[in-house]
Amino acid sequence: MKRMAVIVTLLSCVWALPVMAASWSMQCPPGWTDERSGLGDDLVKQCIAPTQDAFVELYASQGEVLPLERLLQEWETEMLSRGLPFQSRLKQQATTVTGVPALVREYTGMANGARFHSVVAGMVNSGRTYVLQALYVEDRAALVSQVRMALDSFVFTNGSGGGCAAQQGGAWQPGREQPGTVSGGGGSATAGAGTQVPGLVDRAWKTGGNMSAKWGDAHGSVEPGKDYSVWELTTTRSVGLHFRDPYKKGKQTYHVDIVDKPSGKYVARETVGMFSKIRVGPGHFMITVRPASAYAGWSCDWE
């Protein structure tokens, strides 16, 4: 019942957009509720999981066309103001849907005591604006493939090619290791430089979670059901980030995701045990530390 209340609460959050004639197609996963009418003049398609802990929605409008970056930024701001779990942006990826340019963002965040993973895609086709949004409770791993199926089925019927997830070329594949990363209890990974940004300074600061950060040192703890440790790093040079088990026992593990913030692309994803080194920079990076399966303390230092 708790999860049902979470979903019902989240589904009450809408963003007013004018309705339009359909020029798209999307399939709900088998067994999911498929709503297409009586949704209001902004929401044109809604799929809800039978367990009431995931949904996929399509919003559509006709009128002013915004650049995709601005569209998704305004969407993010509005959804946060309405209590949706968009607190931590994990990545941003430019892609195409049926040959139409699209911008995809991923988020994680808390709402009504549950942690959600979210995917939002913004697109403009034939002067019409579309926002495709999916949310699911993170601890329900079985939902990932179902949500992906719905995203992958979305196509524009006045175009050709594959759907949203298919056209991303693997940009949205939760849990999949990215090229250039190392998994395991210890080792070294080379991530490389980020996007060139003028005016960089050597700085580190906390964005969210149970942690602290300053230049040369960051540390904290993570556990399932709690906020991830999220921090940012700007560096004028290449630095080696030394992630460690602060208890020096090697009996705990945690995940580290490093994203080049200007582009939204992953530069490293690694599972850390006793010790691991990841080299990044120069650039501006967003770093997320999340639990593997249980509580874990973590620390990171660099030269």
C-alpha positions in Angstrom: 0.0 0.0 0.0 2.9 2.4 0.7 4.2 2.1 -2.9 0.7 2.6 -4.3 0.4 5.8 -2.2 3.8 6.9 -3.6 2.8 6.4 -7.2 -0.7 8.0 -6.7 0.9 11.0 -5.2 3.5 11.4 -7.9 0.9 10.9 -10.7 -1.0 13.9 -9.3 1.9 16.2 -10.5 1.1 17.5 -14.0 2.5 20.2 -16.2 0.0 22.1 -18.3 0.5 21.6 -22.0 -2.1 21.8 -24.9 -3.3 18.6 -26.4 -2.6 17.6 -30.0 -3.3 14.9 -32.6 -1.2 11.8 -32.3 1.8 11.3 -34.6 3.6 8.7 -32.3 3.2 5.2 -31.0 4.2 3.6 -27.7 3.4 0.2 -26.1 2.8 -0.4 -22.4 4.5 -3.5 -20.9 2.3 -6.6 -20.7 0.0 -6.4 -17.7 0.5 -2.7 -17.1 -2.5 -0.3 -17.1 -2.7 1.5 -20.4 -4.5 4.9 -20.1 -5.1 7.0 -23.2 -8.2 9.0 -22.5 -9.4 11.2 -19.7 -5.9 12.1 -18.7 -6.2 15.8 -19.0 -5.1 18.1 -21.9 -1.4 17.6 -21.3 -0.8 13.9 -20.6 -1.5 11.8 -23.7 -0.3 8.4 -22.7 0.2 6.7 -19.3 1.4 3.2 -18.4 1.3 2.1 -14.7 2.8 -1.1 -13.3 0.4 -3.5 -11.6 2.6 -3.3 -8.5 2.0 0.5 -8.5 5.7 1.3 -8.2 6.5 2.4 -11.7 5.0 4.4 -14.5 5.8 5.7 -18.0 4.1 8.9 -19.3 4.1 10.9 -22.5 3.4 14.6 -22.5 2.8 16.6 -25.7 2.4 20.3 -26.7 2.0 22.5 -29.7 3.1 26.1 -29.6 6.4 27.7 -28.5 9.3 25.4 -29.3 12.2 25.6 -26.7 15.8 24.4 -27.2 16.0 20.8 -25.7 18.4 21.9 -22.9 16.1 24.6 -21.8 13.0 22.4 -22.1 14.5 19.7 -19.8 15.8 22.3 -17.4 12.4 23.9 -17.0 10.9 20.4 -16.7 13.4 19.5 -14.0 12.7 22.7 -12.0 8.9 22.3 -12.3 9.0 18.6 -11.3 11.2 19.4 -8.3 8.8 22.1 -7.2 6.0 19.5 -7.2 7.9 17.0 -5.1 9.0 14.5 -7.8 12.3 12.6 -7.1 14.7 14.6 -9.4 17.1 15.6 -6.7 20.3 14.2 -8.3 20.9 14.3 -12.0 23.1 11.3 -13.0 23.7 11.9 -16.6 22.6 13.7 -19.8 22.8 12.1 -23.3 22.1 13.5 -26.8 20.5 10.9 -29.0 17.8 10.4 -31.7 14.3 8.9 -31.7 13.1 7.7 -35.1 15.7 10.1 -36.6 14.5 13.0 -34.5 17.1 14.7 -32.2 16.4 14.1 -28.5 18.0 14.9 -25.1 17.8 12.3 -22.4 18.4 12.8 -18.7 18.6 10.3 -15.8 17.9 11.1 -12.1 17.8 9.5 -8.7 15.9 10.9 -5.7 13.6 10.3 -2.8 9.8 10.8 -2.6 7.5 9.7 0.2 10.2 7.5 1.7 11.1 5.6 -1.4 14.1 6.0 -3.8 13.2 6.4 -7.5 15.2 6.2 -10.7 13.9 8.5 -13.5 14.5 8.8 -17.2 13.2 11.9 -19.1 13.5 12.5 -22.8 12.7 15.8 -24.6 12.0 15.9 -28.3 10.6 18.3 -31.0 9.0 16.8 -34.1 7.2 18.8 -36.8 6.9 21.8 -34.5 5.5 19.8 -31.6 7.2 19.2 -28.3 7.2 15.8 -26.5 8.4 14.8 -23.1 8.7 11.1 -22.3 9.0 10.4 -18.6 9.6 7.1 -16.7 9.9 6.5 -13.0 10.4 3.3 -11.0 11.3 2.4 -7.4 15.0 1.5 -7.5 14.8 -1.6 -5.3 12.5 -3.3 -7.8 15.2 -4.6 -10.3 12.5 -6.5 -12.3 11.0 -3.2 -13.3 14.1 -2.1 -15.3 13.5 -4.3 -18.3 9.8 -3.4 -18.4 10.4 0.3 -18.3 13.1 -0.1 -21.0 10.6 -2.0 -23.1 8.1 0.9 -23.0 10.8 3.5 -23.8 12.2 1.3 -26.6 8.7 1.0 -28.2 8.2 4.8 -28.5 8.4 5.9 -32.2 7.3 8.8 -34.3 4.9 7.5 -36.9 5.8 10.2 -39.4 9.4 8.9 -39.4 11.4 5.7 -39.5 13.8 3.8 -37.3 13.9 2.5 -33.8 12.5 3.7 -30.5 13.7 5.9 -27.7 15.9 3.4 -25.8 17.0 1.6 -29.0 18.2 4.8 -30.6 20.2 5.8 -27.5 22.8 3.1 -28.5 23.0 1.9 -24.9 22.9 5.3 -23.2 20.2 4.1 -20.8 21.2 0.6 -19.6 21.2 0.7 -15.8 23.8 -1.5 -14.2 25.8 -2.0 -17.4 29.5 -1.2 -17.1 30.7 1.6 -19.4 33.8 1.3 -21.6 37.0 2.3 -19.9 36.0 1.3 -16.4 37.1 -1.4 -14.0 34.9 -3.5 -11.7 36.1 -5.4 -8.6 37.7 -5.1 -5.2 40.6 -3.0 -6.3 42.6 -1.7 -9.2 43.0 1.3 -11.4 40.9 2.9 -14.1 41.7 5.6 -16.6 38.8 8.0 -17.2 40.5 10.9 -18.9 39.8 14.6 -19.5 36.4 16.2 -19.4 34.9 18.9 -21.6 37.0 22.0 -21.9 35.6 24.7 -19.7 37.1 28.2 -19.3 37.9 29.6 -15.9 38.4 26.3 -14.0 39.8 26.3 -10.5 40.9 23.4 -8.3 37.9 22.9 -6.1 35.7 20.1 -4.5 32.3 20.5 -2.8 29.4 18.5 -1.5 26.1 18.4 -3.5 24.1 15.9 -1.4 24.1 13.0 1.0 26.0 12.1 4.2 29.4 13.3 3.3 31.9 16.2 3.2 34.3 17.4 0.5 37.1 19.8 0.2 40.1 20.0 -2.2 42.2 16.9 -1.7 39.7 15.0 0.4 36.1 13.7 0.3 34.5 11.1 2.6 31.1 9.9 3.8 28.9 6.9 4.1 26.0 5.3 2.0 23.4 2.7 2.6 20.3 1.4 0.8 17.2 3.6 1.1 19.2 6.7 2.0 20.5 9.6 -0.2 23.6 8.9 -2.3 26.8 10.8 -1.6 27.0 13.3 -4.5 29.9 15.8 -4.9 31.5 17.9 -7.6 35.1 18.4 -8.6 36.7 21.0 -10.8 40.4 20.5 -11.7 42.8 22.4 -13.9 44.9 19.2 -14.4 44.8 15.4 -14.4 44.4 14.0 -10.9 44.3 10.5 -9.5 41.3 9.9 -7.3 42.1 7.3 -4.6 38.9 5.7 -3.4 39.4 3.6 -0.3 37.7 1.5 2.4 38.3 3.8 5.4 38.1 0.8 7.7 40.9 -1.0 5.8 39.2 -4.4 6.0 38.0 -4.8 2.4 34.7 -6.3 3.6 32.5 -3.6 2.2 32.0 -2.4 -1.4 30.4 0.7 -3.0 29.8 2.0 -6.5 31.4 5.2 -7.9 29.9 6.9 -11.0 31.8 9.9 -12.5 30.1 12.1 -15.1 31.6 14.9 -17.1 29.1 17.6 -16.0 29.1 19.8 -19.1 28.3 16.9 -21.5 26.4 14.6 -19.1 28.5 11.6 -20.2 29.9 9.0 -18.0 33.7 9.0 -17.8 34.0 6.1 -15.2 31.8 3.6 -13.4 33.5 1.4 -10.9 32.9 -0.9 -7.9 35.3 -0.2 -5.1 36.5 -2.7 -2.4 39.7 -2.1 -0.5 41.2 0.4 -2.9 40.8 1.8 -6.4 42.3 4.7 -8.4 40.5 6.6 -11.1 42.4 9.3 -13.0 40.3 12.3 -14.3 40.8 15.8 -15.5 41.1 18.5 -16.4 37.4 19.3 -16.3 34.3 19.6 -14.2 33.0 16.3 -12.9 29.9 15.1 -10.9 30.8 12.1 -8.7 28.1 9.9 -7.1 28.9 7.2 -4.5 26.2 4.7 -3.9 25.9 1.5 -1.9 26.5 -1.9 -3.5 24.2 -3.9 -1.2 24.6 -2.7 2.4 26.1 0.2 4.5 29.5 1.3 3.4 31.9 4.0 4.5 34.0 5.6 1.8 36.9 8.0 1.4 38.7 9.6 -1.5 41.9 11.6 -1.6 43.9 13.0 -4.4 47.2 14.8 -5.0 
